[in-house]
Amino acid sequence: MVTLLLQKVKYTASKNICVKISLSCRHDDLKEMLDSNKDSLKLEAMKRIVAMIARGKNASDLFPAVVKNVACKNIEVKKLVYVYLVRYAEEQQDLALLSISTFQRGLKDPNQLIRASALRVLSSIRVTIIVPIMMLAIKEAASDMSPYVRKTAAHAIPKLYSLDPDQKDQLIEVIEKLLADKTTLVAGSVVMAFEEVCPERIDLIHKNYRKLCNLLIDVEEWGQVVIINMLTRYARTQFLNPNESLLEEGGEKTFYGSDEEEGKEDKVEAAALVVKRKPYVMDPDHRLLLRNTKPLLQSRNAAVVMAVAQLYFHLAPKAEVGVIAKALVRLMRSHSEVQYVVLQNVATMTIKRRGMFEPYLKSFYIRSTDPTQIKVLKLEVLTNLANETNISTILREFQTYIKSMDKDFVAATIQAIGRCATNIGEVRDTCLNGLVQLLSNRDELVVAESVVVIKKLLQMQPEKHSDIIKHMAKLTDNIQVPMARASILWLIGEYCEHVPKIAPDVLRKMAKSFTNEEDIVKLQILNLAAKLYLTNSKQTKLLTQYVLNLAKYDQNYDIRDRARFIRQLIVPTDKSGALSKYAKKLFLALKPAPVLESPFKDRDHFQLGSLSHLLNAKAGGYQELPDWPESAPDPSVRNVEVKYPTEQSSTEEQKKSTKSKEPKDRSDSESEDEEESSTESSESESEEESESDTDAKKKKKKTVKKWRIYVSFCVALLLKCSFPSPQAASPTCGPLKTYELLHRITGEGLAVTYCFSRRPFTGDPHMVSVQIQFTNNTEVEARSLRVLEPKLQSGMRIAEFPEIDVLPPGEISTVVMGIDFCDSTQAANFQLCTHTKKFFVTIQPPVGELMMPIFMTENEFKKEQGQLMGMNEITEKLTLGEGCRGDHVIIQRVISTANLSRVPCGSAMECRFAGKTVTSGSLVLVTVVTKEERAAQVTVNCEKMLIGTMLVKDILQALSQ
Amino acid sequence: MIHSLFLVNSSGDIFLEKHWKSVVSRSVCDYFFEAQERASEPENVPPVIPTPHHYLISVLRHRIYFVAVIQSEVPPLFVIEFLHRVVDTFQDYFGVCTEAAIKDNVVVVYELLEEMLDNGFPLATESNILKELIKPPTILRTVVNTITGSTNVGEQLPTGQLSVVPWRRTGVKYTNNEAYFDVVEEIDAIIDKSGSTITAEIQGVIDACVKLSGMPDLTLSFMNPRLLDDVSFHPCVRFKRWEAERILSFIPPDGNFRLLSYHVSSQNLVAIPVYVKHNITFREGSSQGRFELTLGPKQTMGKAVESVLVSSQLPRGVLNVNLNPSQGTYTFDPVTKLLSWDVGKINPQKLPSLKGSMSLQAGASKPDENPTINIQFKIQQMAISGLKVNRLDMYGEKYKPFKGIKYMTKAGKVPEGRRDEAALP
């Protein structure tokens, strides 16, 4: 190797010398050509010089001759001079300064393209003296009329920053200014500059966030990648975790089995966070980002698709992440390098979200023409996707892979089978049998790999498989791969009681070949000897002594060390300490079976799609993906008060006419949204009217509606299984309103209050759970507190709380009972008994407590709302109360009035909420539209008209306070 | 972002280098050569290689490695996608992307690379813009240039970069206005020994060649857009229109471009248009093996299966083969053990077959791996998924264009594999 390298060096050196000699003569004619008056000669000379640069040859001594031509009229000559200049300016700083004045002139040119190109070259000249000139040029260009020049200014910022990092503060000012630019041309470049210069200044993004989201689709593809990656980080600092609700889910299992561990961790977390959480409502800006990036999954550019995919993976609610799977699978049909990167990311995703890729299992099947590195990655994904239902298919695939001629791949397949076997108990025996058959394979690598895997599998149930251990003991005669030999020896030592006859014989053979073995094998021989000595010292004492003696004089100090250590432990001498008594325990302790883990586990702490993720190591300049904040920072920072001036460059207008889809700013998009929704609703209204003419139609519609509700109810149930948790999907907003059940005085010292905890009542989903709190204010203890003789309206049911045996004086006790109010506000009457007294009490629910929140998207909401028009819709106008300003107050008030969840909505003027009644599951949809001058309108759509009417009243009251 | 680019040929020589920031010594490529040595096959060189100070991201195309040098965090796909775009541009400009073509046009290459990246960040990657900046070399232009001394570099300034449709150059004029669309579908399938399909999918593209004057606004609609399960578009396609009406509405770039790639979901899959009957046996103890292969068409709606090419990687134990093809020619490479049979057109009346014997290494035991068989073919005038273009309309311009559409089906890059169902490993 060294000689080879030397040869190479010599070769290149000699070549260089030859070239230099010939160059020095040739350079003269080049200089002559450059000095001539003919453009064609100059061009020819420049072409030859550029060809030299391209081949990596040194042409720096031509610098003076070339620089003279910087002002040449011929465009191609000029361009080639620029190429030369940028390449060598750093080496010839003084001479490079000669060219600066040409560019300074160019910066003032009336043609925007010449201005841009002058700035581009000027900023590429890496000479520190001109930093002030560059700074000035950038500042000027940043406020140029032409967006193209501004884009070039954005490009120049990182160049200057790398040349002189001290300019950072000034550059940040320029970046801030350019971030406010409204053209798509600039957006990508300035965000790139932002990422290179000041990625930590997230505050600069606030005001531009919505604009960036809206412009995104029209930005050129490379800019899209940069913007999406940046916005992912931004969103992680500004919004709440949409999956937080899942975290507190205790009993119910999450949808994907692979989340089990996550669940466990989260329970701990949830326990730590006893503090009541606000209900999760997705910030409309968060929704905006998800909505505007989604179409980009259809991009032809793999980098854009990957960027969106990682954004969804890191930011979207679990239920929505699925959409990225199809797009990622599509990328797998691209070039092998793209496949390689995508598969790495898919491998990480499959660990967290297995369900997402399960439908695409077959797309990961390996083809004989795949390169090995792709095969191995596909294997990784297949292994991650394996579960009880598909394991038989996957194993059948693996069988064909084992026959492959690519031995590295076969080895990886065997490892994969081992992992499937450990993860899925049902197929462990099948896999083991298959692997044992592989032991008779002709290829030694296959056998060796199988041995290693079998060893790991056997550790799980050694007693059942002593015949396999025997079989493997025989293999020591033939198999040469050190790792496999070591594995076999370890197995025999560990389970020597299962193979009492063979083990000493193996040791005998090994002692014979000890000196020729590899280090890991030697260590295992020592291990085997020690274990046999402890269990069967009669037969193996001498052998052990012999092996220990051999090891004592080994070259490797690890082995000498181990030998000394083992001797002290197992051979009882008068000097040996207390430890040797425990030698058996030390060596033959039950060892936990190894867990075969994916190398991609826990890789998702790196932002997906990043270089750092791919290498599983932090690359320079990597920005950590921050954790979600505990509580959302103020969303109002993103509000943009100032209306954008209507002045637009002509190009933009043109754009609008051709594409007419570019929302200029947030307010535009809002109005669009509103238009859409209003047209939709008016359409459905007119439908309603025409249909209500005939009764027959109406009936038909009703059945349809019933069916629909049934479906949505099913969906809600499904969602409940997988999605909202008892606590977090419906946690309370602020303090719970408590009501008095029994006053301290009437209760003779026993005070009872109740509140609606807004958690689903465990045991019966149709019941409202009521949390009751007893306080004993007396001096004596109250005993056997319980419910007696409930007097209920027909259909109502009550689930009593477990009797409280003793309530010591001064103590407080809380219990939960469930009441099915049958979706009515009628009171539940019952008696509350202590061991001495009975009290008649009444619980009357506010209408808002008769419902539970459900999760809905904006579209679903609109659709459902369209179904609940006419009689089912109640609208009231109102004037908002003094303290009721801003979305947040409205949301908070509505949610505290009624147990609803917020529906994401693009418009800032509208708040939407959805829920369903607890007993019948009828949908309850609430819309609050705010208008100018504190005017507002509340609309409730609900099949149960009575509930609707009462709810409107309650909300009106809450909002007009 | 991208610091430097090195082009490395198959014999490991760096034949072109370009730096967008300060110069990186070409010795950085030694890490790449090390990785290349470690990899058994050229395509097994890892696309991303970390070195102490830099990261190397490479793609392999046309037996040239394009090695980009990166200094800090950047999405790897960003670089890979860009490198592929560079290769596509070269191909577009020079017809082929070979070492010779690049060396011959080194100045154009350099000018292109200069325009495509600014300080390592992509600037102009649309071929329409690049062609406005730098004219592709043609024989005629080379001759004219040498005589008149004019240049390849565009005289006018690239106004396309400023336009709202950055993918289309301005001021396009043709005497014959025409628009052609090619629907090309590839079938990708794995079939087991017994002939049942393990996986099969159809991957299609619509390549367009549009030569229309002015600023035409086109719409293309399908008879059966529901077939398309997953699509990705050229940036010119208006996404919202597709979402709402399943119509492709776009202002096309000038010249050749890929309008759409799509994937047809597996439930719409029709049968694979060819079948193979095979009988490959090795006898234990004997140094001879039998080889028999017959091809036949299956459900091709009367269209001929053309350019059929069968290849198979035979086990290492096979020394040589002695086969007799009923049509076409076959070759066997005794070193790589690759058997390939150029069949040509399948005649349904007389099915092509390849029969004969294989000689095995004396004394070698029966090979335990069964060979995979790959088949490539083409069927003209048929899109196997049944996708049909309904109509193409043009708005925004007055003239009547000539419109044409062509369908073709072929086997994918990784075509049918036929492999063994084996007993448990």
Contacts between the chains, C-beta under 8 A, distances in Angstrom:
chain1	res1	chain2	res2	distance
A	38	B	149	7.7
A	39	B	149	6.3
A	40	B	149	3.6
A	43	B	149	7.3
A	43	B	151	6.7
A	47	B	107	4.8
A	50	B	106	7.1
A	50	B	107	5.4
A	50	B	110	5.3
A	51	B	106	4.8
A	51	B	107	6.6
A	53	B	110	7.6
A	54	B	16	5.0
A	54	B	17	6.7
A	54	B	18	7.0
A	54	B	106	5.0
A	54	B	109	7.3
A	54	B	110	5.6
A	55	B	15	7.0
A	55	B	16	7.0
A	55	B	17	7.6
A	55	B	106	8.0
A	56	B	14	6.7
A	56	B	17	4.8
A	56	B	26	5.7
A	74	B	151	6.8
A	75	B	151	6.7
A	75	B	153	5.1
A	75	B	154	7.9
A	75	B	155	6.8
A	76	B	151	3.7
A	76	B	152	6.6
A	76	B	153	4.1
A	79	B	111	6.5
A	79	B	114	7.5
A	79	B	153	5.9
A	80	B	107	7.3
A	80	B	111	7.7
A	82	B	114	7.9
A	83	B	110	6.3
A	83	B	111	7.6
A	83	B	114	5.8
A	87	B	19	6.8
A	87	B	23	7.4
A	90	B	22	6.1
A	90	B	23	7.6
A	111	B	157	6.7
A	112	B	162	7.4
A	113	B	157	4.1
A	113	B	158	6.8
A	113	B	159	7.9
A	113	B	161	7.7
A	113	B	162	7.8
A	114	B	157	7.5
A	120	B	118	6.2
A	123	B	119	7.9
A	124	B	118	7.9
A	124	B	119	6.9
A	126	B	21	7.9
A	126	B	22	6.1
A	146	B	162	7.5
A	147	B	162	7.6
A	148	B	161	6.2
A	148	B	162	5.2
A	152	B	118	7.8
A	155	B	118	5.0
A	155	B	119	5.9
A	155	B	121	6.5
A	155	B	123	7.4
A	156	B	119	7.9
A	158	B	119	6.2
A	158	B	121	8.0
A	159	B	119	5.1
A	162	B	21	7.1
A	185	B	162	7.9
A	189	B	121	7.1
A	192	B	1	7.7
A	192	B	121	5.5
A	217	B	239	7.2
A	220	B	166	6.7
A	220	B	235	7.9
A	221	B	125	7.9
A	221	B	235	6.7
A	222	B	78	7.1
A	222	B	82	7.5
A	222	B	121	6.9
A	222	B	122	4.2
A	222	B	125	7.4
A	225	B	75	6.2
A	225	B	78	5.4
A	229	B	75	6.8
A	295	B	239	4.6
A	295	B	240	7.9
A	295	B	243	7.6
A	298	B	231	6.1
A	298	B	232	5.2
A	298	B	233	5.6
A	298	B	239	6.4
A	299	B	232	6.3
A	299	B	233	7.4
A	299	B	235	7.5
A	300	B	232	5.0
A	300	B	233	6.4
A	300	B	234	6.0
A	300	B	235	7.2
A	300	B	258	7.2
A	300	B	261	7.2
A	301	B	81	5.7
A	302	B	77	5.2
A	302	B	80	7.3
A	302	B	81	5.0
A	303	B	75	5.8
A	303	B	77	4.2
A	303	B	78	4.3
A	303	B	80	7.7
A	303	B	81	4.6
A	303	B	82	7.9
A	305	B	232	7.6
A	306	B	75	6.7
A	306	B	77	4.8
A	307	B	75	6.8
A	326	B	229	7.8
A	326	B	230	5.1
A	327	B	230	7.2
A	327	B	232	7.9
A	329	B	230	7.9
A	330	B	230	5.4
A	330	B	232	6.5
A	330	B	263	6.1
A	333	B	188	7.8
A	333	B	203	5.6
A	333	B	263	7.7
A	335	B	59	6.7
A	335	B	61	7.7
A	335	B	80	7.5
A	335	B	84	6.0
A	336	B	43	6.0
A	336	B	60	7.9
A	337	B	47	4.2
A	337	B	58	7.6
A	337	B	59	4.8
A	337	B	60	7.6
A	337	B	80	4.7
A	337	B	84	7.9
A	338	B	77	6.5
A	338	B	80	5.9
A	338	B	81	7.2
A	338	B	84	7.9
A	340	B	46	7.6
A	340	B	47	5.2
A	341	B	47	6.8
A	341	B	48	7.7
A	341	B	76	5.0
A	341	B	77	5.1
A	341	B	80	6.5
A	342	B	77	7.5
A	362	B	198	7.4
A	362	B	199	4.0
A	362	B	266	7.9
A	363	B	199	7.5
A	363	B	201	7.5
A	365	B	190	6.1
A	365	B	198	6.7
A	365	B	199	5.4
A	367	B	190	6.7
A	367	B	414	4.5
A	367	B	417	6.0
A	368	B	313	7.1
A	368	B	372	4.3
A	368	B	374	7.4
A	368	B	417	5.3
A	368	B	419	7.3
A	369	B	374	7.0
A	369	B	413	7.8
A	369	B	414	4.9
A	369	B	417	8.0
A	370	B	414	7.4
A	371	B	41	6.4
A	371	B	43	4.1
A	371	B	44	5.1
A	372	B	40	7.3
A	372	B	41	7.2
A	372	B	44	5.3
A	373	B	44	5.6
A	373	B	46	6.3
A	396	B	421	7.8
A	397	B	198	7.9
A	398	B	425	7.4
A	399	B	421	7.9
A	399	B	422	5.4
A	399	B	423	7.8
A	399	B	424	6.2
A	399	B	425	5.2
A	400	B	192	7.8
A	400	B	419	5.5
A	400	B	420	6.2
A	400	B	421	7.3
A	400	B	422	6.6
A	402	B	422	7.8
A	402	B	425	4.3
A	403	B	368	6.8
A	403	B	369	4.5
A	403	B	370	6.4
A	403	B	419	7.7
A	403	B	420	6.0
A	403	B	422	5.9
A	404	B	369	6.8
A	405	B	313	6.8
A	405	B	315	7.2
A	405	B	316	7.0
A	405	B	369	5.6
A	408	B	40	7.9
A	417	B	425	7.6
A	430	B	424	7.3
A	433	B	424	6.8
A	434	B	424	4.4
A	434	B	425	4.5
A	435	B	425	7.3
A	437	B	424	6.6
A	437	B	425	6.2
A	438	B	425	5.3
A	441	B	368	7.5
A	442	B	365	6.8
A	442	B	368	6.8
A	609	B	75	5.1
A	609	B	76	7.9
A	609	B	77	6.6
A	610	B	73	6.1
A	610	B	75	6.0
A	610	B	76	8.0
A	611	B	48	7.0
A	611	B	55	6.3
A	611	B	70	7.2
A	611	B	73	5.2
A	611	B	74	6.0
A	611	B	75	6.9
A	611	B	76	5.4
A	612	B	73	6.1
A	614	B	48	5.6
A	614	B	76	5.4
A	615	B	48	6.8
A	615	B	50	5.5
A	615	B	55	7.7
A	617	B	50	7.3
A	619	B	50	7.9
A	619	B	55	6.7
A	619	B	72	6.4
A	619	B	73	4.5
A	620	B	71	6.7
A	620	B	72	4.4
A	620	B	73	6.6
A	621	B	71	7.9
A	621	B	72	3.2
A	621	B	73	4.4
A	622	B	72	7.7
A	622	B	73	4.1
A	623	B	73	7.3
A	651	B	162	6.2
A	651	B	163	6.8
A	651	B	164	5.5
A	652	B	164	7.3
A	654	B	163	7.9
A	654	B	164	5.2
A	655	B	164	3.4
A	658	B	164	6.1
A	658	B	165	6.5
A	658	B	215	8.0
A	658	B	217	7.7
A	658	B	251	6.5
A	659	B	164	7.2
A	659	B	238	6.9
A	661	B	238	7.1
A	661	B	240	5.9
